[in-house]
Amino acid sequence: MCTSFRLKAQDSSVVVGRTMEFPNLMGAKITVLPREFAGAGIAASGTGKTWTSEYGVVGVDAFGQPGWLTDGMNEKGVYAGLLCMPGFCDYPAADDKDPSTCMSIVNAIAYVLGTCESVAQATTALSCVTVWPWTVEGFGFPPSSHLILHDVGGTCAVVEWRNGEMVIFDNPIGVATNSPHLDWHLLNLSNYLTLQPTNPDPMTIEGVQIPNFGQGSGM
C-alpha cells in the first residue's frame, strides 16, 4: 500500500514523504527536467497538451522516459506524486476531447511541476486538461492513480477521477493512500477516535476481572 504524508516543523517548514510499492517494476531512476523543458502530453491521435517548463524539476521517472514522473518536486517547493487507485479510478474517454488538451496520467506530474508554483495553481492547471486512460506499454493497461499535491505553505490537495470526471479534494490532514476515494478515508477516521497508545485499565464486570492482554488500546 502506497502512503503519502506531510510533516510540519515548528518553524513552519514542510517535509513530504511517501512509500513506493513498485520499487523495481518500472526501471525508476532520479531525473532532472530543466527550465524550458519542452513537455508534451499523449493524445489518442498522437501529441496532446504541450507546455514549456518555467521551473526546474527533480523527480523519479518511469520506464526510462524523463517526462513520465511518478514523483517530483520543483524549485518552488511544489511536490506531486502518484498513488495507485485500483478499482476506483475512472478517467474520461478522449474521443470527443480536443487533442491539444489531452495527456496521460504519466505526463501530469511533469506538467504541473513545470508550470505551477503552488497547489492552487496546479489544480487550476489540471482543470484545463483531460487526463484519459492511455495504456502504458510497460504496464499493459492505463495506470489507475490519483495525484497528491503539496506546497511550501503546507497546502495539500488530492486530484481523483470519478465517473469520468475530475474531482479535487482539499486535504488539510496531508495524508493519502490508495483506494477508495479520499472522502471515504477522511470519514473512516471516525472509526479510530478511541485508538491510543496508553494501556486501558482492567475492568470488573459482575465480579469478574477483565485484564488487558496487550499494549495500547488496539481496535
ChimeraX attribute file (.defattr): number of C-alpha atoms within 10 A of each C-alpha:
attribute: neighborCount
match mode: 1-to-1
recipient: residues
	/A:1	11
	/A:2	16
	/A:3	16
	/A:4	19
	/A:5	17
	/A:6	20
	/A:7	15
	/A:8	14
	/A:9	9
	/A:10	7
	/A:11	6
	/A:12	11
	/A:13	11
	/A:14	17
	/A:15	16
	/A:16	18
	/A:17	12
	/A:18	17
	/A:19	13
	/A:20	15
	/A:21	12
	/A:22	11
	/A:23	9
	/A:24	8
	/A:25	11
	/A:26	14
	/A:27	14
	/A:28	19
	/A:29	14
	/A:30	13
	/A:31	19
	/A:32	17
	/A:33	21
	/A:34	15
	/A:35	16
	/A:36	14
	/A:37	18
	/A:38	14
	/A:39	19
	/A:40	22
	/A:41	27
	/A:42	22
	/A:43	24
	/A:44	17
	/A:45	11
	/A:46	12
	/A:47	15
	/A:48	21
	/A:49	21
	/A:50	16
	/A:51	17
	/A:52	14
	/A:53	21
	/A:54	17
	/A:55	20
	/A:56	19
	/A:57	25
	/A:58	19
	/A:59	25
	/A:60	22
	/A:61	23
	/A:62	20
	/A:63	16
	/A:64	14
	/A:65	14
	/A:66	19
	/A:67	24
	/A:68	23
	/A:69	28
	/A:70	23
	/A:71	23
	/A:72	23
	/A:73	25
	/A:74	26
	/A:75	15
	/A:76	16
	/A:77	19
	/A:78	25
	/A:79	28
	/A:80	28
	/A:81	23
	/A:82	29
	/A:83	25
	/A:84	21
	/A:85	21
	/A:86	14
	/A:87	10
	/A:88	18
	/A:89	24
	/A:90	20
	/A:91	23
	/A:92	18
	/A:93	15
	/A:94	19
	/A:95	11
	/A:96	7
	/A:97	15
	/A:98	13
	/A:99	20
	/A:100	18
	/A:101	19
	/A:102	26
	/A:103	27
	/A:104	24
	/A:105	27
	/A:106	24
	/A:107	21
	/A:108	27
	/A:109	26
	/A:110	32
	/A:111	26
	/A:112	27
	/A:113	32
	/A:114	29
	/A:115	20
	/A:116	21
	/A:117	20
	/A:118	22
	/A:119	26
	/A:120	15
	/A:121	14
	/A:122	24
	/A:123	19
	/A:124	13
	/A:125	15
	/A:126	17
	/A:127	14
	/A:128	11
	/A:129	20
	/A:130	27
	/A:131	28
	/A:132	23
	/A:133	21
	/A:134	20
	/A:135	12
	/A:136	14
	/A:137	9
	/A:138	12
	/A:139	11
	/A:140	9
	/A:141	11
	/A:142	18
	/A:143	20
	/A:144	20
	/A:145	24
	/A:146	27
	/A:147	22
	/A:148	26
	/A:149	29
	/A:150	27
	/A:151	24
	/A:152	19
	/A:153	14
	/A:154	21
	/A:155	19
	/A:156	26
	/A:157	24
	/A:158	24
	/A:159	21
	/A:160	23
	/A:161	22
	/A:162	14
	/A:163	11
	/A:164	14
	/A:165	15
	/A:166	19
	/A:167	15
	/A:168	18
	/A:169	15
	/A:170	15
	/A:171	18
	/A:172	11
	/A:173	14
	/A:174	20
	/A:175	21
	/A:176	24
	/A:177	21
	/A:178	19
	/A:179	20
	/A:180	14
	/A:181	21
	/A:182	21
	/A:183	11
	/A:184	10
	/A:185	15
	/A:186	13
	/A:187	9
	/A:188	11
	/A:189	9
	/A:190	9
	/A:191	9
	/A:192	10
	/A:193	8
	/A:194	10
	/A:195	11
	/A:196	13
	/A:197	10
	/A:198	10
	/A:199	13
	/A:200	15
	/A:201	10
	/A:202	10
	/A:203	11
	/A:204	10
	/A:205	7
	/A:206	5
	/A:207	7
	/A:208	8
	/A:209	10
	/A:210	11
	/A:211	11
	/A:212	13
	/A:213	10
	/A:214	9
	/A:215	11
	/A:216	13
	/A:217	15
	/A:218	13
	/A:219	8
